[in-house]
Amino acid sequence: MASSQARREKIRARREARARRQMLYVIIAVAVVGVLALVAFSLQQQTKVVTPQPRPYAQGKTMGPPDAPVVIEEYADFQCPFCARYATEVIRQLEETYLKTGTGKVHYIFRHMAFLGPESQDAAEAAECANEQGRFWDYADTLFANQRGENQGGFSLSRLKKFAADLGLDTAAFNTCLDSRRYKQVVEQETQQGQARGVDRTPTLFINNRKLESPPDFAQLRQLIEQLAANP
């Protein structure tokens, strides 16, 4: 009897020890998941801060003199990675070559083509709110630098507001503008206008109202500009 009782006690002790270990594993697992969630949330909130570039030749969503012989319109979506690359690789060279130097040859216009999902619409509206404070281009640069895939939270309202704070905008005015969706119809109408003009991908360029079938690299764009400027 004593031996049988001892065996039962040992079995019960082992079961209790196993249960305690399992509970400990559960607690550790929950803690790890919590830490990972906090890390993921922290990473989600991090933003790349873009150094504002002086653009005395910019006015609203345009750059360069309105009476220039060459008018370039670009339809772009802030979630589009090709648009981000085009902005840094081609449009930046356009600025350096034709706009900063005051050649008077080019008038550049940015137009919204917010067609990749709800965050495209929100980002475009936010850029319009930044435009109220004369900071459209700085905000556009920030959006392109902070892409995180399509509709994955990269352009959540909280992040859009943080971009404005990072740039030193009047955040109260910006947040009121964004929350009110003041520019919802403006962005929608501009997107619809692009669709009516046959825009079905981004970036899409029009030069002197002629649609280009594919966005040119800077060498090709420069050649077009020089040809048109020489024969206005």
N, C-alpha and C positions, 0 to 999 in steps of 0.2 A: 504493500500500500504506500509506504513512504517513498519507495522508488518511483512508483507511478505518479504520485503527487509531485515529486521533484521534476519529473519529465514534463508534466503539464505546466509547471511554473516556468520552466525553461522555454517551452514553446510560446507561452504567453509573453514572456519577456522579449523573445525574439520578434514576435508580432508587434509589440509595442515599440520596439526599437526601429523596426522597419517602417511603421506608421510615422514615427517622428522624423525619420530620414526623408520619407516621401513628402511630409509637410514642409521640411526644410527646403527640399528641391523646388516645391511649388513657390515658396516665398522667394527663393533666389531667382526663379524664372520670372516671377512677376516684377521683381526689382530690376532685372536686366531689361525686360520689355519697357518698363517705365523710363529707365535711363536712355534707352535707344529712342524712345518717343520724344524725350526732351531734346536729345541731340538732333534728331530729325527736324523738330520744330525750330530749334535754334538755327540750323542750317537754312531752313526755309525762309527765315526772317532776315538772314544776312543779305546785303546788297552790295554791288560794286559801285563805288562812288566815282563818278566821272568828273574830271576837272573841266569846268566850263571854259569854252573857247570864245574869245571875243569875236563877234561878227558884226562889225559896224555896217556891213553891206546887206544885212538881213532886215526884213520888214515883215513881221508876222510869219507866215508859212512860206515866204518867198525870199529869194536872195538875188541881188543884182538889180540893175535899173529896169523898170517896166518897159522902157522904150528900146531895149536891146534888140538887135536884129535876129537873135536866136532865142527862142522861148522853149525851154525844156520842162515838161511836166512829168513827174514820176508818181505813179500809183503804187503805194506800198502798204504792207501790213506789218505792224510792229512785232507780231509773232513769227514772221517769215525769216528764217535764217539767211536766205539768199539776199533779202533786203538789207539785213544787218551787214553782211559781207560787202554788198554793193555800196552801202553808205561809207564804210571805212576804206574800201579799196578804190572806188571810182569817184564818188561824189566828193570825197575829201580832196582828191587830186584836182577835181573841177574847181573847188573853192580856191586851192592854192594857185592854180594857173590862171583862172579867169576872174575870180571874184575879189580875192584879196588884193590883186594887182590893179584892180580898177580898169580893166580893158574896155568895159562897156559893151562887150559882145554878147553876154549871156544873162538871161533872166530865168531863174530856176524856181519852179513851183512844186511844193509837196502836196499830194492829194491822197486822202485816205481810201484804202481798199480793205476795209475791215471785214474780211470774209472767212477767216479761219476759226471763228468761234466766239463765244461771249467775251473772252479775255481780250480779243482783238478790239472789240467794240469798246470795252472799258478803258483799254490803254489809249485808244484814239481820243476818247472823251477826256481823259486825263491830260493828254497833250494839248488839247484845246483849252483846258483850264489853265495850264502853264502858259499858254499863248496870251491869256489875259494879262499876265504879268511880264510879257515880253521875253519869255524864256522857252519858247517852243523848241528851238534847236537844241538847247542844253537838255531839255527833258527827252526829246527824241533820241539823242545820243545815249542817255541813261537807259531808256527802254531797250534799245538795241543791245546794250552791254549786259543787260540782265535777263535775257531770254532763258527760259527753262523748258522748252518744248511747248506744244500746243495745249492750252487749257489745263495746265498742271499746277496752277497756283502761283506761277511766276509773276503774273499780273493781277493778283488778288487786290481787293480794294485797300487792304492794310499796307501792302507793299507799294502800291501806287502812291499812297499818301506818304510813305517813308521816303520814296524817291524825291518828292517835293521838299520834304524836310532836309534831306541830304544836300539839296541844291540851294537851300537857304531861301526858299519861297515863303511868302506869307501863307503859312499853313492853314490858318483859320479861313481865309478867303478861298484857298485852293480846296480844302475839304468841303466847304459849303457848296462850291461849284460842282465838285465831283458827286457828292451825295444827292444833289438836286437833279443830276443828269441833264444839266443845262444844254449840253451839246449833243444829246442823243440824236435828234433829228438832223443836225448838221452832218454828223458822221454817216448816218444812214443815207442821206441824200447824196453825199459825195460818193459813197460806195455804189449806189444805184446808178449814178451818172457814169461811173467807170464801167459798170456792166453794160450800160447802154452804148458805150463807145467800144465795146468788144473786149474789155479787159477780163481775162479769165485766169490770170496768173500774176504773180508779183516777183520781182518788180517789173512793171511795164512802163515804157517811156514813150512819150509823144514829143516830137521835135517839130516846132512850127505847125502843130496840129496834125502831123503825120505819125501814125502809130508805127513803132518799130517792132518787128516780129520777135526779136530777142534783144535783151539788154546788151549794148556794146561794151567792150572793155574801154579803158580810157583812151588808148591810142585810136581806136575806131571813133569814139565820141569826139575826140579832138579834131580828127579829120573832117567829120561832119560839120562841126562848129565852124571851122575855118572856111569850108566850102560855102556854107550858108552866109557867113558874115561877109564874104567877099562878093556875094551876089544877093544882096537883100531884096 
